[in-house]
Amino acid sequence: MDYDYLIGPDANKGYNAYIPDFPPAAVVAVGKTREATATRMAQAMKTTVEFLHSKGIPVPSPRSYRGEIPPGFELVSA
C-alpha cells in the first residue's frame, strides 16, 4: 500500500514524518536526515500494516492527501 506522508524538520535539527490517513501518532518516523526518516517511514508503515492485519483491525485505504500542509513540511507520495 502506498500512502502519502508529510515530512519536515523537528525541534532537534532532524526530521519527522507522519501519515495523515492514520489516527494521530499511529505511524510516525524520525531521523537525523530526510533520507533516514523516509526509510524509517517505510519500515514503520510495513510494521503497522502487519500488526493491524495480525489483530484483524481494518487498515485505512490510501488516499491522496488534500489537507493543509504544516509550515516547513512537504507532501511525499510513496
VOBA-1610 file (N, C-alpha, C; in pm, whole numbers, padded with zeros to 5 digits, always signed):
BEGIN
Met+00083-00117+00000Met+00000+00000+00000Met+00089+00124+00000Asp+00053+00219-00079Asp+00128+00343-00087Asp+00047+00457-00026Tyr+00103+00518+00074Tyr+00037+00628+00143Tyr+00117+00756+00125Asp+00046+00867+00108Asp+00112+00996+00113Asp+00153+01020+00258Tyr+00266+01086+00276Tyr+00304+01125+00411Tyr+00366+01264+00410Leu+00366+01325+00527Leu+00424+01458+00544Leu+00557+01444+00616Ile+00657+01515+00570Ile+00789+01510+00631Ile+00841+01653+00645Gly+00905+01679+00760Gly+00958+01812+00783Gly+01054+01814+00900Pro+01114+01929+00924Pro+01212+01940+01032Pro+01147+01930+01170Asp+01227+01881+01266Asp+01178+01877+01404Asp+01262+01970+01490Ala+01230+01979+01616Ala+01297+02072+01707Ala+01442+02034+01736Asn+01479+01911+01709Asn+01615+01863+01739Asn+01706+01864+01617Lys+01674+01944+01519Lys+01752+01958+01395Lys+01757+01829+01314Gly+01655+01747+01329Gly+01638+01628+01248Gly+01509+01643+01169Tyr+01447+01530+01137Tyr+01323+01530+01061Tyr+01222+01438+01128Asn+01095+01466+01105Asn+00990+01374+01145Asn+00890+01362+01032Ala+00817+01253+01034Ala+00719+01227+00929Ala+00599+01155+00990Tyr+00485+01174+00926Tyr+00365+01103+00969Tyr+00271+01085+00851Ile+00180+00988+00865Ile+00083+00958+00760Ile-00053+01007+00805Pro-00110+01106+00734Pro-00238+01163+00775Pro-00356+01064+00768Asp-00345+00956+00690Asp-00455+00861+00677Asp-00479+00780+00804Phe-00383+00778+00894Phe-00394+00701+01017Phe-00424+00795+01132Pro-00481+00741+01242Pro-00508+00825+01359Pro-00379+00894+01403Pro-00390+01008+01468Pro-00270+01080+01512Pro-00173+00989+01587Ala-00049+01000+01550Ala+00062+00927+01612Ala+00059+00777+01586Ala-00023+00729+01493Ala-00026+00586+01465Ala+00095+00542+01382Val+00134+00621+01286Val+00251+00588+01204Val+00337+00713+01194Val+00449+00710+01265Val+00541+00823+01265Val+00683+00770+01250Ala+00773+00857+01207Ala+00914+00823+01198Ala+00996+00948+01223Val+01115+00929+01278Val+01208+01039+01300Val+01347+00996+01255Gly+01430+01093+01221Gly+01567+01062+01182Gly+01650+01188+01176Lys+01781+01169+01166Lys+01872+01284+01159Lys+01873+01347+01021Thr+01841+01267+00918Thr+01836+01320+00781Thr+01700+01291+00722Arg+01670+01362+00615Arg+01543+01338+00545Arg+01539+01196+00490Glu+01650+01150+00436Glu+01657+01016+00377Glu+01638+00908+00483Ala+01702+00925+00599Ala+01686+00827+00707Ala+01542+00824+00755Thr+01479+00940+00763Thr+01340+00947+00807Thr+01248+00879+00706Ala+01273+00899+00577Ala+01191+00834+00474Ala+01205+00683+00481Thr+01327+00634+00504Thr+01349+00489+00517Thr+01276+00435+00639Arg+01284+00506+00749Arg+01215+00463+00870Arg+01063+00468+00853Met+01015+00565+00775Met+00872+00573+00750Met+00824+00448+00676Ala+00899+00405+00576Ala+00862+00284+00503Ala+00858+00163+00597Gln+00956+00154+00686Gln+00960+00043+00782Gln+00844+00052+00881Ala+00815+00173+00928Ala+00705+00191+01023Ala+00571+00154+00960Met+00552+00192+00834Met+00427+00158+00764Met+00412+00008+00752Lys+00518-00059+00709Lys+00513-00205+00692Lys+00480-00272+00826Thr+00547-00231+00932Thr+00524-00290+01063Thr+00382-00264+01111Thr+00333-00143+01092Thr+00197-00108+01136Thr+00092-00189+01061Val+00106-00199+00929Val+00009-00275+00849Val+00012-00422+00890Glu+00129-00479+00910Glu+00139-00619+00953Glu+00072-00639+01088Phe+00094-00546+01180Phe+00032-00556+01312Phe-00120-00550+01302Leu-00171-00452+01228Leu-00316-00439+01214Leu-00377-00564+01153His-00313-00618+01050His-00363-00742+00989His-00363-00856+01090Ser-00258-00867+01170Ser-00249-00977+01267Ser-00357-00969+01373Lys-00406-00849+01401Lys-00511-00830+01503Lys-00650-00822+01442Gly-00659-00833+01310Gly-00789-00825+01244Gly-00847-00684+01242Ile-00762-00586+01255Ile-00806-00446+01255Ile-00800-00393+01113Pro-00905-00327+01066Pro-00904-00275+00929Pro-00792-00172+00909Val-00730-00179+00794Val-00625-00086+00756Val-00688+00023+00670Pro-00668+00150+00705Pro-00725+00257+00623Pro-00675+00248+00479Ser-00762+00274+00385Ser-00722+00276+00245Ser-00639+00400+00216Pro-00534+00385+00135Pro-00457+00504+00099Pro-00541+00599+00015Arg-00519+00726+00034Arg-00589+00825-00047Arg-00497+00945-00064Ser-00521+01022-00164Ser-00440+01141-00186Ser-00470+01243-00078Tyr-00368+01293-00015Tyr-00384+01391+00092Tyr-00418+01526+00033Arg-00522+01587+00085Arg-00565+01716+00034Arg-00576+01821+00146Gly-00523+01787+00263Gly-00533+01880+00376Gly-00424+01985+00376Glu-00426+02064+00479Glu-00327+02170+00494Glu-00191+02109+00529Ile-00088+02161+00468Ile+00048+02114+00494Ile+00113+02211+00592Pro+00158+02158+00708Pro+00218+02246+00808Pro+00342+02319+00753Pro+00372+02437+00804Pro+00490+02510+00758Pro+00617+02427+00773Gly+00700+02427+00671Gly+00826+02353+00673Gly+00814+02208+00630Phe+00693+02158+00615Phe+00673+02019+00575Phe+00649+02010+00426Glu+00670+01892+00370Glu+00636+01867+00232Glu+00559+01735+00222Leu+00476+01725+00122Leu+00398+01605+00099Leu+00479+01512+00008Val+00491+01387+00050Val+00562+01286-00028Val+00462+01179-00069Ser+00453+01151-00195Ser+00369+01042-00243Ser+00454+00918-00256Ala+00422+00820-00174Ala+00502+00696-00172Ala+00456+00600-00278
//
